């Protein structure tokens, strides 16, 4: 327990110690079987978010995503199910507007949002989704595209926003529209609003429901 509360340790180590302590409780098997599917899923989700929080660079975050991602064909289930709740990612190209105060500038580049997604499959084999994204891994690449000298920090990846997405039938391809709040490419010292239209590959990470 002391290890779990030690803020000097990484989130991954602290979460691991918490699960170790829980699984060694005498009453654990009576309450929640260690071999149950629900427990394994919850443990997997917790470790995913802990490792993502510990990632100190975009490359490290990508390794975490690759480790936990579902098979490439998992997008098909999203098209067929009536409703699905998942942690999903998209990787593609985007155009839109970057808004700061009253200034509006054209924006284009790469986009890679990750977040909680609610999806519905349609009778036509397509899907409609709402993505509440927390991160955008496209920020480091966009900084290079815009030739900015600002150092890339972990908080540059944080991009809370909301997107409405259409998934094409039989293809891992989607189009989406929405907005997010990010560190500006041209001025990384302050937050900027973006309204974006994107086309991207559909990459479900975890199915929650």
C-alpha positions as CSV (number, residue, x, y, z in Angstrom):
1,X,0.0,0.0,0.0
2,X,2.9,2.4,0.8
3,X,4.3,1.8,-2.7
4,X,0.9,2.6,-4.2
5,X,0.8,5.9,-2.4
6,X,4.4,6.9,-3.2
7,X,4.1,9.7,-5.7
8,X,7.8,9.3,-6.6
9,X,7.0,6.0,-8.3
10,X,5.5,5.7,-11.8
11,X,1.8,5.2,-12.3
12,X,2.4,1.8,-13.7
13,X,4.3,0.6,-10.7
14,X,1.7,2.1,-8.3
15,X,-1.2,0.4,-10.2
16,X,0.7,-2.9,-10.3
17,X,1.2,-2.8,-6.5
18,X,-2.5,-2.0,-6.0
19,X,-3.6,-5.0,-8.0
20,X,-1.0,-7.2,-6.2
21,X,-2.4,-6.1,-2.8
22,X,-6.0,-6.7,-3.9
23,X,-5.3,-10.2,-5.2
24,X,-3.6,-11.2,-2.0
25,X,-6.6,-10.3,0.2
26,X,-8.2,-13.4,1.7
27,X,-11.6,-12.1,0.8
28,X,-10.7,-11.4,-2.8
29,X,-11.8,-14.8,-4.3
30,X,-15.1,-14.5,-2.5
31,X,-15.8,-11.1,-4.0
32,X,-14.3,-11.2,-7.4
33,X,-12.6,-14.1,-9.1
34,X,-9.1,-13.4,-10.3
35,X,-9.9,-15.4,-13.4
36,X,-13.1,-13.6,-14.3
37,X,-13.3,-11.8,-17.7
38,X,-14.5,-8.6,-16.1
39,X,-11.6,-8.4,-13.7
40,X,-9.0,-9.1,-16.4
41,X,-10.5,-6.4,-18.6
42,X,-10.5,-3.8,-15.8
43,X,-6.9,-4.6,-14.9
44,X,-5.9,-4.3,-18.5
45,X,-7.6,-0.9,-18.9
46,X,-6.0,0.4,-15.7
47,X,-2.5,-0.7,-16.8
48,X,-3.1,0.9,-20.2
49,X,-3.9,4.3,-18.8
50,X,-1.1,4.1,-16.3
51,X,1.5,3.3,-19.0
52,X,0.1,6.0,-21.3
53,X,0.4,8.5,-18.4
54,X,4.0,7.4,-17.8
55,X,5.0,7.9,-21.4
56,X,7.5,10.7,-21.6
57,X,7.6,11.1,-25.4
58,X,5.3,10.6,-28.4
59,X,7.3,7.5,-29.4
60,X,6.8,5.9,-26.0
61,X,3.0,6.6,-26.2
62,X,2.9,4.9,-29.6
63,X,4.6,1.8,-28.2
64,X,1.9,1.6,-25.5
65,X,-0.8,1.9,-28.1
66,X,0.7,-0.8,-30.3
67,X,1.1,-3.1,-27.3
68,X,-2.6,-2.8,-26.2
69,X,-4.3,-2.4,-29.6
70,X,-6.9,-4.8,-30.8
71,X,-6.3,-6.7,-34.1
72,X,-6.5,-4.5,-37.3
73,X,-9.7,-6.2,-38.4
74,X,-11.5,-5.2,-35.1
75,X,-13.1,-2.2,-36.9
76,X,-15.5,-4.7,-38.5
77,X,-17.2,-5.4,-35.2
78,X,-17.9,-1.7,-34.8
79,X,-19.7,-1.7,-38.2
80,X,-21.8,-4.7,-37.2
81,X,-22.8,-4.1,-33.6
82,X,-25.8,-2.0,-32.8
83,X,-24.0,-0.2,-30.1
84,X,-20.4,-0.3,-28.9
85,X,-18.4,1.6,-26.3
86,X,-14.6,1.5,-26.8
87,X,-11.3,3.3,-26.4
88,X,-10.4,4.2,-30.0
89,X,-7.8,5.9,-32.0
90,X,-7.7,7.4,-35.5
91,X,-4.7,8.3,-37.7
92,X,-5.1,10.4,-40.8
93,X,-5.1,13.9,-42.4
94,X,-7.1,16.9,-41.4
95,X,-8.0,20.4,-42.5
96,X,-9.7,23.2,-40.6
97,X,-9.4,26.4,-38.7
98,X,-7.2,27.3,-35.7
99,X,-8.9,29.9,-33.6
100,X,-7.2,32.0,-30.9
101,X,-9.1,35.0,-29.5
102,X,-10.6,36.6,-32.6
103,X,-7.9,35.3,-35.0
104,X,-8.8,32.5,-37.4
105,X,-6.1,30.8,-39.4
106,X,-6.2,27.9,-41.9
107,X,-4.8,24.7,-40.5
108,X,-3.9,21.4,-42.1
109,X,-1.7,18.4,-41.1
110,X,-1.8,15.1,-39.4
111,X,-4.3,14.0,-36.8
112,X,-4.3,11.1,-34.3
113,X,-7.0,11.5,-31.7
114,X,-7.5,8.9,-28.9
115,X,-10.4,8.8,-26.6
116,X,-13.7,7.3,-25.4
117,X,-16.0,6.4,-28.3
118,X,-19.7,5.5,-28.6
119,X,-20.6,3.9,-31.9
120,X,-23.6,2.5,-33.6
121,X,-23.5,0.1,-36.5
122,X,-26.1,0.7,-39.3
123,X,-28.1,-1.6,-41.5
124,X,-25.9,-0.5,-44.4
125,X,-22.7,-1.9,-42.8
126,X,-21.3,1.6,-41.9
127,X,-21.0,3.1,-38.4
128,X,-21.8,6.4,-36.7
129,X,-19.7,7.4,-33.7
130,X,-19.1,10.1,-31.2
131,X,-15.5,10.4,-30.0
132,X,-14.6,12.3,-26.8
133,X,-10.9,12.5,-27.3
134,X,-8.3,13.1,-24.7
135,X,-5.0,13.0,-26.7
136,X,-3.7,13.8,-30.2
137,X,-0.4,12.1,-31.1
138,X,-0.2,14.1,-34.3
139,X,1.1,17.2,-32.5
140,X,4.9,16.4,-32.8
141,X,4.7,15.7,-36.5
142,X,2.7,18.8,-37.1
143,X,5.3,20.9,-35.3
144,X,7.9,19.6,-37.8
145,X,5.6,20.3,-40.7
146,X,5.2,23.9,-39.6
147,X,9.0,24.2,-38.9
148,X,8.5,25.4,-35.3
149,X,11.4,25.2,-32.9
150,X,9.3,24.8,-29.8
151,X,10.2,21.7,-27.8
152,X,7.6,18.9,-27.7
153,X,6.3,18.2,-24.2
154,X,3.9,15.6,-22.9
155,X,1.2,18.3,-22.4
156,X,1.4,19.1,-26.1
157,X,-0.3,15.7,-26.7
158,X,-3.3,16.6,-24.5
159,X,-6.2,17.7,-26.7
160,X,-9.7,17.4,-25.2
161,X,-12.4,17.6,-27.8
162,X,-15.5,16.0,-29.4
163,X,-15.8,14.5,-32.9
164,X,-18.7,13.1,-34.9
165,X,-17.5,10.3,-37.2
166,X,-18.8,8.2,-40.1
167,X,-17.2,4.8,-40.7
168,X,-17.3,3.4,-44.2
169,X,-18.6,-0.1,-44.8
170,X,-16.0,-2.9,-45.1
171,X,-13.1,-0.4,-44.8
172,X,-11.1,0.7,-41.8
173,X,-11.6,4.3,-43.0
174,X,-13.6,7.1,-41.5
175,X,-14.4,10.8,-41.9
176,X,-15.0,13.0,-38.9
177,X,-15.8,16.6,-37.9
178,X,-15.5,18.3,-34.6
179,X,-13.3,20.5,-32.4
180,X,-10.6,20.3,-29.8
181,X,-8.5,22.5,-27.5
182,X,-4.7,22.2,-28.0
183,X,-1.4,23.9,-27.6
184,X,-1.1,26.1,-30.7
185,X,1.4,25.1,-33.4
186,X,2.4,28.7,-34.1
187,X,2.3,29.8,-30.5
188,X,2.8,26.9,-28.0
189,X,2.6,29.2,-25.0
190,X,-1.2,29.2,-25.0
191,X,-4.2,27.1,-25.8
192,X,-5.9,27.2,-29.2
193,X,-9.3,26.0,-30.4
194,X,-9.4,23.9,-33.6
195,X,-12.4,23.1,-35.8
196,X,-11.4,20.1,-37.9
197,X,-12.5,17.8,-40.8
198,X,-10.5,14.6,-41.1
199,X,-10.2,11.4,-43.0
200,X,-8.4,8.7,-41.1
201,X,-7.8,5.0,-40.4
202,X,-10.1,3.5,-37.7
203,X,-8.1,1.8,-34.9
204,X,-10.2,0.5,-32.0
205,X,-8.0,-0.2,-28.9
206,X,-10.3,-1.6,-26.3
207,X,-13.9,-2.7,-26.3
208,X,-15.6,-1.6,-23.1
209,X,-19.2,-2.6,-24.0
